[in-house]
Amino acid sequence: MSNRVVLDGPDILRALRRISHEILEANEGPENLVVLGIPTRGVELAKRIVENLEAIEPNQIIEFGILDITMYRDDLVNAEREILETSLPISGIDNKVVVLVDDVLFSGRTVRAALDALTGYGRPKQVKLAVLVDRGHREFPIRPDFVGKNLPTSVAERVSVQLLGSDGVDQVVISG
């Protein structure tokens, strides 16, 4: 099995900076913005995006949270599910622009589960999706608003995002 690094640390840094600028531009600033990471790698990416947003808009505090989607997954049939923590800003998500952040967009099932989970916490004004990698092969009509890299792959290939906080290195690897 061959492994190929398609994004390294500097590439990921540039992609997240660009996504951060695009989020601010699309939202016309940082007001009423909530950034929610989808565990596991989406949380670290969301934190980095929030850091970038706050560096770009130094007088603003960007609201951040974690959205656990475990119980909303439809592709974990008969699997043991470890419930993770959902942590939303105290101000909630009602009438806010929520940016969901994930590492890889593939079938769209994770995002569908995230949308289902989100409805239990309030009614956002708008929901946007930011992903580091969009590899195609959608099973649901879901499209990201902010993409670090479009990466056409075969269904048999595996895309792994490795991040400093959890893996000790920043890189995106294709194997298969």
N, C-alpha and C positions, 0 to 999 in steps of 0.2 A: 504494500500500500504506500503510495507516494504522498508526501505532504508538500504543499507549496504555500509560502507566505505571500499573501496578496496585499496586505497592509501592515506596515510596521508602526512603531511608536510615533514618529513624526507625521506619518500619514493620518493616523487616528487623531492626533492633536489638531491637525489642519482641518480635518472633516468636522470635528466637534466645534471648532471655532466658527467654521462656516455655517453649520447648523444653528449655532447660537445667534449669529447675526441675522440669519433668515427668520428665526423665530421672532426676534424683536421687530424686524421689518414687517412681517406679516401681521403682527399684533399692534403695530404702530406704537411700540414702546413696551415697558414692563408692567403697566397697570393691569390689574385683575388677572394676572398670569399665575398658574400653578403648574409645576413640573412634577410629574409622577413617574417614578421608575418601576418597571415590572421586574420582579426578581427572576433570575439572580443578577445577570450582567447588566440589565437595564437600570438597576439601582445605581451602580457605580457610574454608568454613562450619564444618568440624570444628574447626579451630584456634580460631575464635571461640567455639564451644560449650565447648571445653576451658577457654578463658580465663574464660568465665562460670562454669563449674563450680568452678574454682579460686578465683574471687572469692566465690562462695557458701560454699565449704568451704575457707577460707584455709589450713588446716593439712594439706591433702591435695594430692598431686601426681596429676593424672589422666593416665593413660597414653594416648598419642596415636600414631597411625600413618597410613600411606598404603597403600591397597590398589589396585594396578593390576589392571584386569580385561581389558585389551586382548586377550589370547590366549584369553579365555573368551567373547568376544562371538560370537553366532551371526548377527548382522545385518550383519557386515562382510565378506561373502563376496567374494572376489577383490579386496579392498581392501588397499592397503599399510598395514601396521600399525606404528605407532611404539610400541615398548615403553617404558613409563614405569617409574619406580622403585617397588617395593613396599618399605615401611619399617615394620616392626612393632616394638612394644616388645621390649626384650631379654627380658623375662619371658614373652613369648609370649602366646597367646590361650587356651591350654588351661584349662578350668574357669573362664573369665572371662565376664562379660556384655559382649558386643561390640555397640557401637552403630555401625552403618554410616550414613554421612552423605552425602547427595547433594543436588543443587540442585533438580531437577525429577523427579517421578515421573510417567511417561507410560505406556508399554506394559508396563513391568516387566522388560524384557529386560536392562537394566543391573543391576538388583538380582539377577536370576537368575544373571547372569555373576559378580557379586560373591560370591554364595553358593557357586558352583562354585569360584571362586578361593580362598575362605576355607578350604575343606576341605583344601587342600594345605598349610596352615600349622598345623593343629591342630584340636582339638575344643573349641569354646567351650561354656560351660554354657548360654548363651542368646544369640541374635542378635536385635537390635532394629533398626528402621529409622527414621531421622529425615530428613525432607525439608523444604526450605523451601516448595516448591510441589507440591501434588498436583493434577494436571489431569485425572485420569481416563483413560479409554480403555485399560484394562488388557488385555493379551494373555495374562497369566499371573495365577494367583490370589495376588497379592501385595498386601499392605496395609501402609501405614506405621503405626508405633506413635506417632510424634511428627510433627505437621504444622504448619508455620508458617501456611499459607493453602491452603484448598481453593479451586481456581480452575477452575470448569467452563469448558471451551473446546470449540471444534469441532476436528475432526481436522485441518482445513486451517490452523488458526491455529498460530503459532509462539510459544513462551514462551521468553524469553531472560532469564537471570539475569546481571546485571552487578554486579561487586564491586570495591570500592576497590583491592584488591591486584592485580588483573589488568586491570581496565577503567577505573579512575580514578573510578568512581561506583558507589554502591549503589542498584540499582533492579531491578525486575522489569518487563519490557515484553512486551506481547502485540502481535504484528503479524500481518497477514493479513486 
